[in-house]
Amino acid sequence: MAPRATLPPGGGLLVFQPLRRRHCAACRRGPLSLLVLEEGAPRCLDCADLGHLVFLPRGDTALTRRSREASALSAVVVRFNRRQGRYERQGVLVEAAALALAEERCLADAEARRRRRARDARRRAAEDLRFTEAFAREIRRLFPGCPAGRAEEIAAHASVRGSGRVGRSAAGRALSADAVTAAVRASVRHLETPYDRLLMNGVARPEARRRIAESVETVLREWRFREAA
C-alpha cells in the first residue's frame, strides 16, 4: 500500500498510480488509474477535488516548471517501482489553463532555446577537438614511435565525451602520463595482440590479459624508444 499522501519537497500534493485494482472509498468507482490517499483510504480525483486537473507526463522540464508555476493547484504523480523499491515521479497534474499558457510560453522561446542548444553543442565540440588534439600530442611525446595516425585514433577513442573511458577521467583530462599510457596500452591490447580472439574463445579476461601482457609491453617499449617512420 502506498504511504499516506504528504507534501513532497517541491510542494504540491501526491497522487498515486496504483499497481493493483483500487476503487474509490467514497463513490466506489474504479478501478482507478489515479488516486489520492486520505487517512489511508483511496479517493478518486473527483472525490479529492482534483478532477479538474490534467495530467502532464514527465519529460519536458521547462513545460512542467512553467505549468506548475501558473497553476494555483497542482499534484505530483508517482508510481511504485518494485524492482527499485521506491516511488518514482511520473508527471504532474495541473490546471488545463496553466498547461495551455505554459505551452504558449515554451513555443514563444523555442527558437531561442534551439539556438542556445546549438551554441552549446558547437562549444562542446570545439572543446572536445582541442582536448583530443592535446591528448594525441601527449601520446606522440610519450611514444614517439607510435605509427602515423595511430595517436589521433587512440586519442579520439579515449576522449569521447560521456564514454567513461580513461581520456574522460580526471587523470585523463589532466593528461597524466599514466592515463595516456593506459589508453595506448588498451589500443595495443586490442589491435596488436590476440586478446579479443582469446575472449571470444572463452578465455577469462584476467587470464587473457596475463597471456598477452608481455606482447603489449614489448610494443610499448618499441614505441617509446623508436622514432616514428
C-alpha positions as CSV (number, residue, x, y, z in Angstrom):
1,M,0.0,0.0,0.0
2,A,1.2,3.5,-0.8
3,P,2.2,5.7,2.1
4,R,-0.1,8.5,3.3
5,A,0.0,11.4,0.9
6,T,2.2,14.2,2.1
7,L,3.6,17.4,0.5
8,P,6.7,16.5,-1.5
9,P,9.9,18.6,-1.1
10,G,9.0,20.8,-4.0
11,G,5.4,21.4,-2.8
12,G,2.1,20.1,-4.1
13,L,0.0,17.0,-3.4
14,L,0.9,13.4,-4.1
15,V,-1.3,11.4,-6.4
16,F,-0.6,7.7,-7.0
17,Q,-0.7,5.4,-10.0
18,P,-1.8,2.1,-8.2
19,L,-0.2,-1.2,-9.2
20,R,-3.3,-3.1,-8.3
21,R,-7.0,-2.6,-8.8
22,R,-8.3,0.0,-6.3
23,H,-11.8,1.6,-6.0
24,C,-12.7,4.9,-4.5
25,A,-13.7,4.6,-0.9
26,A,-16.3,7.4,-1.3
27,C,-18.1,6.9,-4.6
28,R,-16.9,3.2,-5.2
29,R,-15.9,4.0,-8.8
30,G,-12.9,2.1,-10.2
31,P,-10.6,0.6,-10.9
32,L,-8.8,3.9,-10.5
33,S,-5.9,4.9,-12.8
34,L,-5.0,7.7,-10.3
35,L,-5.9,8.0,-6.7
36,V,-5.3,10.1,-3.6
37,L,-4.9,8.6,-0.1
38,E,-6.9,10.3,2.6
39,E,-6.5,8.8,6.1
40,G,-5.2,5.6,4.4
41,A,-8.3,5.3,2.1
42,P,-8.2,5.7,-1.7
43,R,-10.2,8.5,-3.2
44,C,-10.7,9.2,-6.9
45,L,-9.6,12.6,-8.2
46,D,-13.2,13.9,-8.3
47,C,-13.8,13.0,-4.7
48,A,-10.4,14.5,-3.8
49,D,-11.4,17.8,-5.6
50,L,-8.6,17.2,-8.2
51,G,-10.8,16.1,-11.1
52,H,-10.4,19.3,-13.0
53,L,-6.7,18.9,-13.3
54,V,-5.0,17.4,-16.4
55,F,-2.0,15.0,-16.5
56,L,1.3,16.2,-17.9
57,P,3.8,13.3,-18.3
58,R,7.4,13.9,-17.2
59,G,10.0,14.6,-19.8
60,D,9.8,18.3,-20.6
61,T,11.4,20.1,-17.7
62,A,10.6,23.7,-19.0
63,L,6.9,22.8,-19.7
64,T,6.5,21.1,-16.3
65,R,8.1,24.0,-14.4
66,R,6.0,26.7,-16.2
67,S,2.8,24.7,-15.8
68,R,3.2,24.3,-12.1
69,E,4.2,28.0,-11.7
70,A,1.0,29.0,-13.5
71,S,-1.3,26.5,-11.8
72,A,-3.0,27.5,-8.5
73,L,-3.3,23.8,-7.6
74,S,-1.0,21.0,-8.7
75,A,-0.1,17.5,-7.7
76,V,2.9,15.2,-8.3
77,V,2.0,11.8,-9.8
78,V,4.1,8.9,-8.6
79,R,4.2,5.1,-9.1
80,F,5.9,2.5,-7.0
81,N,8.8,0.7,-8.7
82,R,9.0,-2.8,-7.2
83,R,12.4,-3.5,-8.6
84,Q,14.0,-0.3,-7.2
85,G,11.9,-0.4,-4.1
86,R,10.9,3.3,-4.3
87,Y,8.3,5.7,-5.7
88,E,9.2,7.3,-9.0
89,R,7.8,10.5,-10.4
90,Q,5.6,10.0,-13.5
91,G,4.4,13.6,-14.1
92,V,2.2,16.2,-12.7
93,L,-1.4,17.2,-12.6
94,V,-2.0,20.9,-13.4
95,E,-4.9,23.2,-14.4
96,A,-5.7,23.0,-18.1
97,A,-5.4,26.8,-18.4
98,A,-2.0,26.7,-16.8
99,L,-0.8,24.0,-19.2
100,A,-2.1,25.9,-22.2
101,L,-0.3,29.1,-21.0
102,A,2.9,27.1,-20.4
103,E,2.8,25.6,-23.8
104,E,2.4,29.1,-25.4
105,R,5.4,30.4,-23.4
106,C,7.5,27.4,-24.4
107,L,6.6,27.8,-28.1
108,A,7.5,31.5,-27.9
109,D,11.0,30.9,-26.8
110,A,11.6,27.6,-28.5
111,E,13.7,29.2,-31.2
112,A,15.9,30.9,-28.6
113,R,16.4,27.6,-26.8
114,R,17.2,25.8,-30.0
115,R,19.9,28.4,-30.8
116,R,21.3,28.2,-27.3
117,R,21.5,24.4,-27.6
118,A,23.2,24.7,-30.9
119,R,25.7,27.2,-29.5
120,D,26.4,24.9,-26.6
121,A,26.9,21.9,-28.9
122,R,29.4,23.9,-31.0
123,R,31.2,25.0,-27.9
124,R,31.4,21.4,-26.6
125,A,32.6,20.1,-30.0
126,A,35.4,22.7,-30.1
127,E,36.4,21.9,-26.6
128,D,36.4,18.2,-27.4
129,L,38.5,18.7,-30.5
130,R,41.1,20.8,-28.6
131,F,41.3,18.1,-25.9
132,T,41.6,15.3,-28.4
133,E,44.4,17.1,-30.2
134,A,46.2,17.7,-26.9
135,F,45.8,14.0,-25.9
136,A,47.2,13.0,-29.3
137,R,50.2,15.3,-28.8
138,E,50.9,13.8,-25.4
139,I,50.7,10.3,-26.9
140,R,53.3,11.3,-29.5
141,R,55.5,12.8,-26.9
142,L,55.5,9.7,-24.7
143,F,55.5,7.3,-27.6
144,P,57.4,8.9,-30.5
145,G,57.4,5.5,-32.3
146,C,53.7,5.3,-32.4
147,P,52.7,4.7,-36.1
148,A,51.5,7.7,-38.1
149,G,47.8,8.5,-37.4
150,R,47.6,6.0,-34.6
151,A,47.9,8.6,-31.9
152,E,45.0,10.5,-33.3
153,E,42.9,7.3,-33.4
154,I,43.7,6.4,-29.8
155,A,43.0,9.9,-28.6
156,A,39.7,10.1,-30.4
157,H,38.6,6.8,-29.0
158,A,39.7,7.5,-25.4
159,S,38.3,11.0,-25.2
160,V,34.7,10.6,-26.3
161,R,32.5,12.7,-24.0
162,G,30.3,10.6,-21.7
163,S,32.1,7.4,-22.7
164,G,33.6,6.8,-19.3
165,R,36.9,5.9,-21.0
166,V,40.2,6.8,-19.5
167,G,40.5,10.0,-21.5
168,R,37.4,11.4,-19.8
169,S,38.6,10.6,-16.3
170,A,40.1,13.3,-14.1
171,A,43.6,12.0,-14.8
172,G,42.9,11.8,-18.5
173,R,41.6,15.4,-18.6
174,A,44.8,16.4,-16.8
175,L,46.8,14.5,-19.4
176,S,48.6,12.5,-16.8
177,A,51.3,10.1,-18.2
178,D,49.6,7.1,-16.5
179,A,46.2,7.9,-18.1
180,V,47.7,8.5,-21.6
181,T,49.7,5.3,-21.3
182,A,46.6,3.4,-20.2
183,A,44.8,4.5,-23.4
184,V,47.7,3.4,-25.5
185,R,48.0,0.1,-23.7
186,A,44.3,-0.6,-24.3
187,S,44.7,0.1,-28.0
188,V,47.7,-2.1,-28.3
189,R,46.0,-4.9,-26.4
190,H,43.1,-5.0,-28.9
191,L,44.9,-4.4,-32.2
192,E,48.4,-5.8,-31.8
193,T,47.7,-9.0,-29.8
194,P,45.2,-11.9,-29.9
195,Y,43.4,-10.6,-26.8
196,D,40.0,-10.2,-28.5
197,R,40.3,-13.7,-30.0
198,L,41.1,-15.2,-26.6
199,L,38.0,-13.6,-25.2
200,M,35.8,-14.9,-28.0
201,N,37.2,-18.4,-27.4
202,G,36.0,-18.2,-23.8
203,V,39.3,-17.3,-22.0
204,A,38.5,-15.4,-18.8
205,R,39.5,-11.7,-19.1
206,P,42.2,-11.8,-16.3
207,E,43.8,-14.9,-17.9
208,A,43.6,-13.4,-21.4
209,R,45.3,-10.2,-20.1
210,R,48.0,-12.3,-18.5
211,R,48.8,-14.2,-21.7
212,I,49.2,-11.1,-23.8
213,A,50.8,-8.8,-21.2
214,E,54.4,-9.4,-22.4
215,S,53.5,-8.7,-26.0
216,V,51.8,-5.4,-25.0
217,E,54.8,-4.2,-23.1
218,T,57.1,-5.1,-26.0
219,V,55.1,-2.9,-28.3
220,L,55.0,-0.1,-25.8
221,R,58.8,-0.3,-25.4
222,E,59.3,-0.1,-29.2
223,W,57.0,2.9,-29.4
224,R,58.7,4.7,-26.6
225,F,62.3,4.4,-27.9
226,R,61.8,4.2,-31.7
227,E,61.1,7.2,-33.8
228,A,58.1,7.0,-36.0
229,A,58.6,6.2,-39.6
